[in-house]
Amino acid sequence: MELFTQSLLLIFVLLNPFIMSVYLLSLIKGVEIGQFSRIMFRAGLISFIVFFLFAWVGEVIFDEILQVRFLAFMIFGGITFLIIGVRLILGIGPPMSTINPQSREITGAIAMPFIVGPGTISASVIAGTRLGLLQSSLAIALGLLLALGSIIVFKKVHDYV
């Protein structure tokens, strides 16, 4: 049970609903709660499918298909975030583009850069190797549910205030 809790917390902390709500602020301000909840549910579903695949066959994807060591992928993700952080601190270009609430591809635009990233993919692979498919899927689903549910609650608080 300890490995399950660690995997769940790792996914939740990497998703970081507080920071994600800052990234999604234009969407939080521009969309009503019902539509926002549907968008977040679809983005969460897309993300869960990706995480499930990496928990199930993640090491095979890295070793056989991409021919990249898993640790090299983790280092690459860290370097990517380091470069983004340095650019943000130095003020070199915008840290990210804003999300257009009227876009047709909004669900994918939320799922891929904000939810599915090197850290969360790594956490899915780790959960899959530690826990097995059933428990890792449950930990991933619960982590996504907690994070995205928190963002929806933040949206409700934002609308109320």
C-alpha positions as CSV (number, residue, x, y, z in Angstrom):
1,M,0.0,0.0,0.0
2,E,2.9,2.3,0.6
3,L,4.1,2.1,-3.0
4,F,0.5,2.9,-4.2
5,T,0.4,6.0,-2.0
6,Q,3.8,7.1,-3.1
7,S,2.8,6.7,-6.8
8,L,-0.4,8.5,-6.3
9,L,1.3,11.4,-4.5
10,L,4.0,11.6,-7.1
11,I,1.4,11.9,-9.9
12,F,-0.6,14.5,-8.0
13,V,2.5,16.6,-7.1
14,L,3.8,16.5,-10.6
15,L,0.4,17.6,-12.0
16,N,0.4,20.4,-9.4
17,P,-3.1,21.9,-9.7
18,F,-2.0,25.2,-8.3
19,I,0.5,25.9,-11.1
20,M,-1.8,24.3,-13.7
21,S,-4.6,26.7,-12.6
22,V,-2.2,29.6,-13.3
23,Y,-1.5,28.2,-16.8
24,L,-5.2,27.8,-17.4
25,L,-6.2,31.3,-16.1
26,S,-7.4,32.6,-19.4
27,L,-9.6,29.5,-19.7
28,I,-10.8,29.8,-16.1
29,K,-11.8,33.4,-16.8
30,G,-13.3,32.9,-20.2
31,V,-15.5,29.8,-19.9
32,E,-18.5,28.9,-17.7
33,I,-18.1,26.1,-15.1
34,G,-20.1,23.5,-17.0
35,Q,-18.1,23.8,-20.2
36,F,-14.8,24.1,-18.1
37,S,-15.7,20.9,-16.3
38,R,-16.3,19.1,-19.6
39,I,-13.1,20.4,-21.1
40,M,-11.1,19.2,-18.0
41,F,-12.8,15.8,-18.1
42,R,-11.9,15.3,-21.7
43,A,-8.3,16.5,-21.2
44,G,-8.1,14.1,-18.2
45,L,-9.4,11.2,-20.2
46,I,-6.9,11.8,-23.0
47,S,-4.1,12.1,-20.4
48,F,-5.3,8.9,-18.6
49,I,-5.1,7.0,-21.8
50,V,-1.5,8.2,-22.5
51,F,-0.5,7.5,-18.9
52,F,-2.1,4.1,-19.0
53,L,-0.2,3.2,-22.1
54,F,3.1,4.3,-20.6
55,A,2.4,2.5,-17.3
56,W,1.6,-0.7,-19.3
57,V,4.3,-0.7,-21.9
58,G,6.4,2.3,-21.1
59,E,9.8,0.6,-20.8
60,V,9.1,-1.2,-24.0
61,I,8.3,2.0,-25.8
62,F,11.6,3.6,-24.6
63,D,13.8,0.5,-25.1
64,E,12.4,-1.0,-28.3
65,I,10.6,1.7,-30.2
66,L,12.4,5.0,-29.3
67,Q,15.6,3.2,-28.4
68,V,16.2,5.6,-25.6
69,R,17.1,4.7,-22.0
70,F,14.4,5.7,-19.6
71,L,16.9,7.6,-17.4
72,A,18.0,9.6,-20.4
73,F,14.4,10.6,-21.0
74,M,14.2,11.8,-17.4
75,I,17.3,13.8,-17.8
76,F,16.0,15.3,-21.0
77,G,12.8,16.3,-19.2
78,G,14.8,18.0,-16.4
79,I,17.0,19.9,-18.9
80,T,13.9,21.0,-20.8
81,F,12.3,22.4,-17.6
82,L,15.6,24.0,-16.6
83,I,15.7,25.9,-20.0
84,I,12.1,27.0,-19.6
85,G,12.9,28.2,-16.1
86,V,16.0,30.1,-17.2
87,R,14.0,31.7,-20.0
88,L,11.3,32.7,-17.6
89,I,13.7,34.2,-15.1
90,L,15.7,36.1,-17.8
91,G,12.5,37.3,-19.5
92,I,13.5,35.8,-22.9
93,G,10.3,35.5,-24.8
94,P,6.9,34.4,-23.3
95,P,7.1,31.4,-21.0
96,M,4.1,29.9,-22.7
97,S,1.3,30.9,-25.1
98,T,-2.1,31.6,-23.8
99,I,-5.0,29.3,-24.4
100,N,-7.8,30.4,-26.6
101,P,-11.1,29.4,-24.9
102,Q,-12.8,29.3,-28.3
103,S,-10.3,26.9,-29.9
104,R,-11.6,23.5,-31.2
105,E,-8.4,21.8,-30.1
106,I,-8.6,23.1,-26.5
107,T,-8.9,19.6,-24.9
108,G,-5.7,18.4,-26.6
109,A,-4.0,21.7,-25.9
110,I,-4.6,21.2,-22.2
111,A,-3.8,17.5,-22.1
112,M,-0.5,17.5,-24.0
113,P,1.6,20.4,-22.7
114,F,0.1,20.9,-19.3
115,I,-0.9,17.4,-18.1
116,V,1.2,15.0,-20.1
117,G,4.8,15.9,-19.9
118,P,8.2,14.3,-19.2
119,G,7.6,14.2,-15.5
120,T,4.2,12.7,-15.5
121,I,5.1,10.2,-18.2
122,S,8.1,9.2,-16.1
123,A,5.8,8.8,-13.0
124,S,3.5,6.6,-15.0
125,V,6.3,4.3,-16.1
126,I,7.6,4.1,-12.5
127,A,4.1,3.4,-11.2
128,G,3.6,0.7,-13.9
129,T,6.9,-1.1,-13.0
130,R,6.3,-0.8,-9.2
131,L,2.7,-1.6,-8.9
132,G,1.5,-3.6,-11.9
133,L,-1.1,-2.6,-14.4
134,L,-4.3,-2.6,-12.2
135,Q,-2.9,-0.7,-9.2
136,S,-0.9,1.8,-11.3
137,S,-4.0,2.5,-13.4
138,L,-5.9,3.2,-10.2
139,A,-3.1,5.4,-8.8
140,I,-2.9,7.4,-12.0
141,A,-6.7,7.8,-12.3
142,L,-7.0,8.9,-8.6
143,G,-4.1,11.4,-9.0
144,L,-5.7,12.8,-12.2
145,L,-9.1,13.0,-10.5
146,L,-7.7,14.8,-7.5
147,A,-5.7,17.3,-9.5
148,L,-8.3,18.1,-12.1
149,G,-11.0,18.1,-9.4
150,S,-9.0,20.7,-7.5
151,I,-8.7,22.9,-10.6
152,I,-12.5,22.7,-11.0
153,V,-12.9,23.7,-7.4
154,F,-10.4,26.6,-8.0
155,K,-12.6,27.7,-10.9
156,K,-15.7,27.7,-8.7
157,V,-13.9,29.7,-6.1
158,H,-12.7,32.1,-8.8
159,D,-16.2,32.6,-10.1
160,Y,-17.6,33.1,-6.7
161,V,-15.0,35.7,-5.6
